[in-house]
């Protein structure tokens, strides 16, 4: 990469940090739109900036809103958030469902932050674990009839999502971020595993609309930064629903 690009990236991170503080002040640390509207987010993260400004503005991964709402409408009895980071999805889903919630992340620092975020949101039905393994997931899948798994684990989904080793996946709805940027063609391999048992929707990262009242006074340059999730290439997800779902 050129020095010019590296300088731009450094400037962008600095400016985004400034914008994050501005967004916290304007939103009072509460998500203003999307499925998790009203959820509180603490200004703490252990991975980048946690994309916190985008989450508060309801811009972060807005491509998934429709599918999150659809999964919730199926009334899962457990939500398992693998790669939970600061707990955005797991805690948000805990607020809008009656489900038991399990937050999984290999980082103890992130689990500790997720605990704090759960506490400020009054979500007390969460189990936390650093154990991200087939055995751990099986222990939950075997206890519940309608699981919903939200997974974002940086390519490790290929090692975890093996239906032959986890028979309970046949009853699970899943939203999985697939990391072709790290493992080429991983999306195709995951889809092939679930085609016999699930209806599958492919979701690609798309456009966001930052032209909302709360940041109307910010420049277009700032608005673009607030939409930036720092991904190495266009991201994708799959939403998979059991064919036997009622």
Secondary structure as the mmCIF struct_conf table of DSSP 4:
data_model
#
loop_
_struct_conf.conf_type_id
_struct_conf.id
_struct_conf.beg_label_comp_id
_struct_conf.beg_label_asym_id
_struct_conf.beg_label_seq_id
_struct_conf.end_label_comp_id
_struct_conf.end_label_asym_id
_struct_conf.end_label_seq_id
HELX_RH_AL_P HELX_RH_AL_P1 UNK A 3 UNK A 27
TURN_TY1_P TURN_TY1_P1 UNK A 28 UNK A 29
STRN STRN1 UNK A 30 UNK A 30
BEND BEND1 UNK A 33 UNK A 34
TURN_TY1_P TURN_TY1_P2 UNK A 35 UNK A 38
STRN STRN2 UNK A 40 UNK A 40
BEND BEND2 UNK A 43 UNK A 43
BEND BEND3 UNK A 46 UNK A 47
TURN_TY1_P TURN_TY1_P3 UNK A 48 UNK A 51
HELX_RH_AL_P HELX_RH_AL_P2 UNK A 52 UNK A 57
TURN_TY1_P TURN_TY1_P4 UNK A 58 UNK A 58
TURN_TY1_P TURN_TY1_P5 UNK A 60 UNK A 61
HELX_RH_3T_P HELX_RH_3T_P1 UNK A 62 UNK A 64
HELX_RH_AL_P HELX_RH_AL_P3 UNK A 65 UNK A 73
TURN_TY1_P TURN_TY1_P6 UNK A 74 UNK A 74
BEND BEND4 UNK A 77 UNK A 77
STRN STRN3 UNK A 78 UNK A 82
TURN_TY1_P TURN_TY1_P7 UNK A 83 UNK A 83
TURN_TY1_P TURN_TY1_P8 UNK A 85 UNK A 86
BEND BEND5 UNK A 87 UNK A 87
HELX_RH_AL_P HELX_RH_AL_P4 UNK A 88 UNK A 96
BEND BEND6 UNK A 97 UNK A 97
STRN STRN4 UNK A 100 UNK A 104
BEND BEND7 UNK A 106 UNK A 106
HELX_RH_AL_P HELX_RH_AL_P5 UNK A 108 UNK A 120
TURN_TY1_P TURN_TY1_P9 UNK A 121 UNK A 122
STRN STRN5 UNK A 126 UNK A 129
BEND BEND8 UNK A 130 UNK A 130
BEND BEND9 UNK A 133 UNK A 133
HELX_RH_AL_P HELX_RH_AL_P6 UNK A 134 UNK A 141
TURN_TY1_P TURN_TY1_P10 UNK A 142 UNK A 143
BEND BEND10 UNK A 145 UNK A 146
STRN STRN6 UNK A 147 UNK A 151
TURN_TY1_P TURN_TY1_P11 UNK A 154 UNK A 156
HELX_RH_AL_P HELX_RH_AL_P7 UNK A 157 UNK A 160
TURN_TY1_P TURN_TY1_P12 UNK A 163 UNK A 165
HELX_RH_3T_P HELX_RH_3T_P2 UNK A 167 UNK A 171
STRN STRN7 UNK A 173 UNK A 178
TURN_TY1_P TURN_TY1_P13 UNK A 180 UNK A 182
BEND BEND11 UNK A 183 UNK A 183
TURN_TY1_P TURN_TY1_P14 UNK A 184 UNK A 185
HELX_RH_AL_P HELX_RH_AL_P8 UNK A 186 UNK A 194
TURN_TY1_P TURN_TY1_P15 UNK A 195 UNK A 197
STRN STRN8 UNK A 198 UNK A 204
HELX_RH_3T_P HELX_RH_3T_P3 UNK A 213 UNK A 215
TURN_TY1_P TURN_TY1_P16 UNK A 216 UNK A 217
BEND BEND12 UNK A 218 UNK A 218
HELX_RH_AL_P HELX_RH_AL_P9 UNK A 220 UNK A 227
BEND BEND13 UNK A 232 UNK A 233
STRN STRN9 UNK A 236 UNK A 242
TURN_TY1_P TURN_TY1_P17 UNK A 243 UNK A 244
#
